[in-house]
Amino acid sequence: MFIFTQEDENKIDKIVKKYPVKQSALLPLLTLVQRRDGYVSPEAMRAIGGKLELSPGYVQSVMSFYTMYHSEPTGKYIILFCHNISCQLNGADDLFAYTGEKLGVNGGGTTEDKKFTLHKEECLAACCGAPMMRINDTFYENLTKEKIDKILDSLP
Amino acid sequence: MTQILFKNIDMEGLNSIDVYESQGGYKSLEKAFAKKPDEIIGMVKASGLRGRGGAGFPAGLKWSFLAKDVFPRYLACNADESEPGTCKDRELLEKTPHLLIEGIIITCYACRIETGYIYLRGEFQHASDLMDQAIEEAYAKGYLGKNIMGSGLNLELYTHLGAGAYICGEESALLNSLEGMRGEPRLKPPFPAVEGLYGKPTVINNVETLCVVPWIINEGPEKHSALGTEKSKGTKLVSVSGHVKKPGNYEVVMGTPIREIIYDMAGGIRNDNQLKAYIPGGSSTPMLPASKVDVLYDYESIQAAGSMLGSGALIVMDHTVNVVEATLRLAYFYMHESCGKCTPCREGTRWMWQLLNQIQEGTGTNEHVDKLLDISDNMSFKCFCPLGDAAVAPIVSGIQHFRSDYDELIKKLTTDTVAG
């Protein structure tokens, strides 16, 4: 079952007040749930729709448009690995393959222990620090195999 | 060299209001509030400032298109920086958030706007947190809120995060996203200045554009228009990436030779390799061959050379690059990011990616290249929004300048077939 905690409710009140039209809070609410649970379940979509007077189907149609929302559970750490041009030119493909191999999720996916979700990603606006990846909210730039080892091994 | 945006960019603590104020921050507000709103618009027009997000439309003129006497009006700051190669706005947001707030306050005063939203791409959570902190500081000092510094201006400013969609950088798609919808572009006209956010007149400007405004107020529009070339005024942040020794964001005066940006500022090509190609303004702008390295970095010169200044992302490729491979990655990007609303873009981007993929894998023929050009022709200026034209740019320019890279991959097939 999905429920908003009191802390969520306080945040939601604050978010909704930012906009003259309730529906504007849809992305922020989806983000709130995505960050809390690691994904947005059908129950959560219904609950968000209830808050904003939107049908669950509508919530899903909007949610499915944006790549940062997941409808299935993800790992504790979501690794977005940029493969776009500036990173490609600086060896991102090899490093992505290396990371996939290291984690045992070739080509991307969630590790068995649910610690990592690896995802090939489009440009993340860190082109001058290519190759790069984003793990949860943190950007890691100028990657090498050694650096990737160090970063991944240091995450609890 | 004049630095409008990056003068103190690496100063410790610049993102805090105290350090920012100690460097003369928020000083332009007093000057701005001493003038009438229309005078500010006049100053920005006179400065020659053009939109730094990609289109290069004159900022002051854009503001003057706001529907007369229709209120409330809104400001949406475009911080959806997603154009491959571009990473300048993130640096401004994270290092000097108060400069953006100061620019927004003046813009809202000039355009008589009482509510502003900074729309950041979803991946900019960290930048958004820093921005929220800066906004809170600005409220505490009375730079935001009711009757700011006795000027009569009331202004509420908020951040709003997207959730992963390149198309939301297109201004009308951004508005839909901000209204809680799928980020699909709107039909224009009506333009946002007439019917924008919530159907009300809306100013949409890129982060960099708004960040220039305080300098124009402080130093005067003449000083801005004295910088640069006849039609490209001021400075531009250029994100130099790819095969250079010192990739980074550089602030250059409009009209600086591209050779100087690549070889002096960015330290030249890695391993002292040979330059093969560069993309001057982000992945949506046509690539140019090394022979055009002496082109000047300004809107008109780059256009005359066959490309566009775009968002100011200079992507450098050395002689080891196969243009087909690089183009294939961009074709994948546009296919992935096409919102699917209009047929030529939705179908065209996928089809072009498939054809390029076959060429790259060695199963392409000359007909594949002809077909790519044919599809490009059927997409150019025929898609609902500029994403279609953007998708075509690297493909057509790549074939135009680097046909031999295509031929090499195609010839292989012919040779293999004959031999086999």
Contacts between the chains, C-beta under 8 A, distances in Angstrom:
chain1	res1	chain2	res2	distance
A	18	B	158	4.7
A	18	B	160	7.6
A	20	B	115	7.9
A	20	B	198	6.1
A	21	B	179	6.7
A	21	B	180	7.7
A	21	B	198	5.9
A	23	B	179	6.2
A	23	B	180	3.7
A	23	B	181	7.6
A	24	B	160	7.7
A	24	B	178	6.2
A	24	B	179	5.6
A	24	B	180	4.9
A	25	B	180	6.8
A	26	B	180	3.5
A	27	B	160	7.5
A	27	B	161	6.9
A	27	B	162	6.8
A	27	B	163	5.5
A	27	B	177	6.8
A	27	B	180	6.3
A	28	B	160	7.2
A	28	B	161	6.9
A	30	B	163	6.8
A	31	B	122	7.1
A	31	B	161	6.1
A	31	B	163	6.3
A	52	B	180	7.5
A	54	B	180	7.9
A	61	B	182	6.7
A	62	B	180	6.8
A	62	B	181	6.3
A	62	B	182	5.5
A	65	B	165	6.4
A	65	B	182	4.1
A	65	B	183	6.2
A	65	B	184	8.0
A	65	B	339	7.6
A	66	B	122	7.1
A	66	B	162	7.1
A	66	B	163	3.6
A	66	B	164	5.0
A	66	B	165	5.4
A	66	B	183	7.4
A	67	B	163	7.4
A	67	B	164	3.6
A	67	B	165	6.9
A	68	B	122	4.6
A	68	B	123	7.3
A	68	B	163	4.2
A	68	B	164	3.8
A	69	B	163	5.9
A	69	B	164	7.8
A	80	B	123	7.2
A	83	B	329	7.1
A	84	B	84	4.6
A	84	B	283	7.7
A	84	B	329	6.5
A	84	B	330	7.9
A	84	B	333	6.0
A	85	B	84	5.2
A	85	B	85	6.6
A	85	B	242	7.5
A	85	B	279	7.8
A	85	B	283	6.1
A	85	B	315	5.9
A	85	B	326	6.1
A	85	B	329	5.6
A	85	B	330	6.1
A	85	B	333	7.9
A	86	B	84	6.9
A	86	B	85	5.7
A	86	B	241	3.9
A	86	B	242	5.6
A	86	B	247	7.8
A	86	B	315	6.0
A	88	B	326	7.0
A	88	B	329	5.2
A	89	B	241	7.8
A	89	B	242	4.7
A	89	B	243	5.9
A	89	B	315	7.5
A	89	B	317	6.4
A	89	B	321	6.9
A	89	B	326	7.2
A	90	B	242	7.5
A	90	B	243	7.9
A	122	B	82	7.6
A	122	B	84	7.4
A	122	B	166	6.8
A	122	B	333	5.5
A	122	B	336	6.2
A	122	B	337	6.8
A	123	B	82	6.2
A	123	B	83	7.3
A	123	B	84	4.0
A	123	B	85	7.3
A	123	B	86	7.8
A	123	B	166	8.0
A	123	B	283	7.8
A	123	B	333	7.3
A	124	B	123	5.4
A	125	B	81	4.7
A	125	B	82	6.8
A	125	B	86	6.3
A	125	B	87	4.4
A	125	B	89	7.3
A	125	B	90	4.9
A	125	B	121	7.3
A	125	B	123	7.5
A	125	B	124	7.5
A	126	B	87	5.5
A	126	B	90	7.2
A	127	B	84	7.2
A	127	B	85	5.1
A	127	B	86	6.8
A	127	B	87	4.8
A	127	B	239	5.8
A	127	B	241	3.9
A	127	B	247	7.3
A	127	B	313	6.8
A	127	B	315	7.6
A	128	B	87	5.5
A	128	B	239	5.8
A	128	B	240	6.9
A	128	B	241	5.3
A	128	B	247	4.2
A	128	B	248	4.9
A	128	B	249	6.1
A	129	B	87	7.8
A	129	B	247	7.4
A	130	B	241	5.9
A	130	B	242	7.8
A	130	B	247	7.0
A	134	B	123	6.1
A	137	B	125	4.5
A	137	B	126	5.2
A	138	B	126	7.1
A	139	B	126	7.3
